[in-house]
């Protein structure tokens, strides 16, 4: 397996428009909740940010964060952070946007108190393997490439040439939890475990359960400020994508599933298959 260059780019979601997002991703942005926001009224991003900050302040109050003294001055500054991958000889315009994150700074006034890699959005690999995950129990052999690429985000590997783009950073996946009694048994949980993530059950500000997957090397955040930020951003994402389970700000429009058609899903899958094939990771035959 060849070595590739991994690198990140980020932009404040407050500044995002669809053209900016498309240009940032070299025309290969996935359809996810942030893409969905950029295709709606410009105010939807502001509503998303305001709701995340409303939840963050509630989590601070609920979790009794001691080292933030003035709750009224605390806010989240949210970024879309993207991990790209390319061959060393390729220009950045050929970089492929493999993974999307909602990273953040915690501000008290104008001072940055903490920073977090934040919530990982669904990935191109997940698009490629969704059918396997949904229809039968996955094995490590089924998702070998996913495991290698995901590991290369955080650890030194041959694939990343010893330079993981998120080394030392902590990130999570957050999934809905429809049935808490069965939440620890699912093919999605098995899939995430193979990728190096361990499941925990966390709760929204309203006490509704959600599944949160931590990196096995950093199973829990020791910084409660980061944990509050993670929960706030994760909850607002679920309120947008699964309003049938998680109620939230009625002004925040639900994820537009009419735009996320089977044709869009297929095109995303084919774009990724082409990139993997062009770089020798799979055969498209």
Secondary structure, 3 states (H helix, E strand, C coil): CCCCEEEEEEEEHHHCCHHHHHHHCCCCCCCCHHHHHHCCCCHHHHHHHHHHHHHHHHHHHHHCCCCCCCHHHEEEEEEEEEEEEECCCCCHHHCEEEEEEEEEEEEECCEEEEEEEEEECCCHHHHHHHHHHHHCCCCCCCCHHHHHHHHHHHCCCCCCCCCCCCCCCCEEEEEECCCHHHCCCCHHHHHHHHCCEEEEEEECCCCCEEEEEEEHHHCCCCCHHHHHHHHHHHHHHHHHHCCCCCCCCCCCCCCCCCCCCHHHHHHHHHHHHHHHHHCCCCCCC
